[in-house]
Amino acid sequence: MNSISANLNIMIKASERASKVLIRDFGEIEKLQVSKKGPKDFVTNSDLRVEKIIIEELKKAKPNYSIISEENGIEKNNDKNNTWIIDPIDGTVNFLHGIPHFAISIALKSNNEIVSGLIFDPIKDEMFFAEKESGAFFNNHRIRVSKKNQLNDCLFATGGKLVEELDLPYRKSGCAALDMAYVAAGRYDGYFQNNLNLWDIAAGIVLVKEAGGVLNKIDISANKNIKIIASSPDINSKLYEKLTNF
């Protein structure tokens, strides 16, 4: 593996520090499931705590970078060409129900292009990261998208409304960030979904690209209502054909 940039090191440090809080809070969820109040308020507070830690770490290193985050919104700072994009807990419904499938997602947008991305699943201790023109990695090992070329042999990820009419093998995991990471790692062969937020998929965009995958054209200046189709190049045209009315 080639050496990683200072910016990616900052992202790794921020995610690792925030993950300690996330792991601890996740350990409390089971107790809260049976409480009268329920865990929703707790999860909201957990989101805010994790986001606060990530922003603190990123600002410590790069105080002038702008920020887009799920809970905090848009923060325009002196450097408007570089923007951190943060989702403190992608897969909050899973987190809420004690399902260990959620992730911290951090990306860096530079001059309207995602140049670095990190997706960290703290419960499984799985970290996916990528930088423009430097490849994609899973726990420091290089990853590539799958090489399957027949749709029936593939497994796809999606979300939102049911898609049985598409006649594709698919899973709905409830975590867009990990769906993208799994495409980059070849676990899924493709991922498609409508009405996403930028922070859900920003890190995944550079991961899929650097792992050799392809994506539809995405306007990353928009923060909401994003449509995504990501897959290996071998099945991309066949997937598009299936998704004509998607």
TORTIZA-738646 format. One record per residue (C-alpha): x, y, z; residue in three letters. Coordinates in pm, whole numbers, plus 50000, padded with zeros to 5 digits. Each point is the difference from the previous one (the first is absolute). Last residue first. Example, Ala and Ser with C-alpha at 12.3 -4.5 7.8 and 13.67 -1.06 7.14 Angstrom:
<recs>
513674989450714Ser
498634965650066Ala
</recs>
This chain:
<recs>
464325032848810Phe
498134998049670Asn
502914986849794Thr
501534981750297Leu
500324966349831Lys
501825015749706Glu
502235019150239Tyr
500934967250169Leu
500914984249666Lys
502155030149910Ser
501814998750336Asn
500644962550013Ile
503714998749919Asp
500655035850118Pro
499404990250364Ser
497115018750150Ser
498625032950125Ala
496615015149918Ile
499165030550209Ile
497215025350014Lys
500495030650219Ile
497035017350159Asn
502155020850237Lys
503315018550033Asn
500315012249644Ala
503465012649900Ser
500884963349966Ile
498084997449675Asp
500344962949924Ile
500564984349657Lys
499354962750034Asn
502694979550164Leu
502784976449892Val
502234976350195Gly
503764995549988Gly
500615000350376Ala
500985036749976Glu
496615008749854Lys
498084980050261Val
501925015350290Leu
499815035349856Val
496214998549987Ile
499674980850327Gly
501395029250200Ala
497265022749865Ala
497184974250029Ile
497935007450308Asp
501455035050047Trp
498595010449662Leu
496454991050100Asn
498174972749811Leu
496725002549815Asn
500404969749772Asn
501944967650038Gln
502284976449811Phe
502884977850109Tyr
502094975349805Gly
501944967550011Asp
499904997550377Tyr
502904984850192Arg
502445012749737Gly
501815023450240Ala
498885031649820Ala
496434986749990Val
500264992750374Tyr
501125035650066Ala
496995013349810Met
497594978350200Asp
501915009950314Leu
499275036749939Ala
496394993249902Ala
499174982650328Cys
496554984550031Gly
501114965749878Ser
497534994449719Lys
501204969649805Arg
499714991349632Tyr
499684972249741Pro
498355017149703Leu
496514995349855Asp
499375037349963Leu
496364995650103Glu
501134991050351Glu
501275035550056Val
498595009850338Leu
500185036950079Lys
503025015350170Gly
503274981349996Gly
502294980849766Thr
502804974650000Ala
500784975849721Phe
501094963849984Leu
501244986249671Cys
499854966049833Asp
496655007649838Asn
501415032749864Leu
502774982349806Gln
503415016949972Asn
501654993650336Lys
503385017050050Lys
499355016250338Ser
501315034350100Val
503585002450120Arg
501655002850342Ile
503575006950115Arg
500714989150357His
500545026450270Asn
496854991050200Asn
498025002049674Phe
501645021449734Phe
499215019849687Ala
502585013149753Gly
502335030149993Ser
498705020149704Glu
497455018150218Lys
500114987350356Glu
498294969950152Ala
498894985550330Phe
498174970150146Phe
500354992050369Met
498564968650153Glu
500114996050379Asp
496794979449992Lys
498375022650259Ile
501835031249884Pro
498904998849635Asp
502145027849855Phe
499435016249661Ile
502735023649877Leu
500155021749692Gly
502475022349822Ser
499905020349677Val
496285006749959Ile
499885026749732Glu
498505034950013Asn
503345017950043Asn
500934976850288Ser
497374978950171Lys
501344979750291Leu
498024970550130Ala
499084986050340Ile
497614971250075Ser
499534983450338Ile
498224967049961Ala
497004978250074Phe
499254962850010His
500004986050352Pro
496214998150046Ile
499065013150346Gly
496715014549884His
501075036450007Leu
503334991849835Phe
498174983449710Asn
497755030749974Val
503105022250017Thr
501584983849695Gly
502505027449924Asp
501205012650336Ile
502235031050005Pro
499395008949634Asp
502615025949907Ile
501015019149688Ile
503185020450049Trp
500265028849754Thr
502975014549813Asn
499465027449742Asn
498145021950251Lys
503085006150214Asp
499005028850228Asn
497144980750161Asn
496524991149882Lys
498234977250249Glu
497164980349844Ile
497724977650208Gly
500844990250357Asn
498194966650018Glu
500824984949662Glu
503285018249944Ser
501375023749739Ile
503205017350107Ile
502315027549867Ser
503764997450046Tyr
501685028750185Asn
500754982150328Pro
501824970949834Lys
501754979250268Ala
498015009850308Lys
496965004949780Lys
500034963449895Leu
500364987550356Glu
497285022750138Glu
497674991549708Ile
500384962850066Ile
499415004150374Ile
496895021449947Lys
498604975249744Glu
500344971450247Val
498285019350278Arg
497215011949771Leu
499234965349865Asp
500084986250356Ser
497555026650111Asn
497604989949721Thr
500524963450096Val
499135007050365Phe
496875018949899Asp
498864970049795Lys
500854973050258Pro
496654994250168Gly
498355020750272Lys
498484970150176Lys
503254980549993Ser
500244965849837Val
502035010549699Gln
502115022750223Leu
501934971250154Lys
500844985949656Glu
501085034549880Ile
502635005150271Glu
502734980349823Gly
499385020949691Phe
500895030550209Asp
503394985350092Arg
500754990249641Ile
498985034449876Leu
502055018350261Val
503104979949908Lys
499195004949631Ser
500435037750030Ala
503734996550073Arg
500514975349717Glu
498015021149755Ser
501965031850080Ala
503384982349974Lys
499084984249667Ile
498775033149860Met
503185018050108Ile
502134972849841Asn
497955004449683Leu
500845037149997Asn
503704993850059Ala
500084977349698Ser
500514962649997Ile
503224981849924Ser
499704974149726Asn
498724965250088Met
</recs>
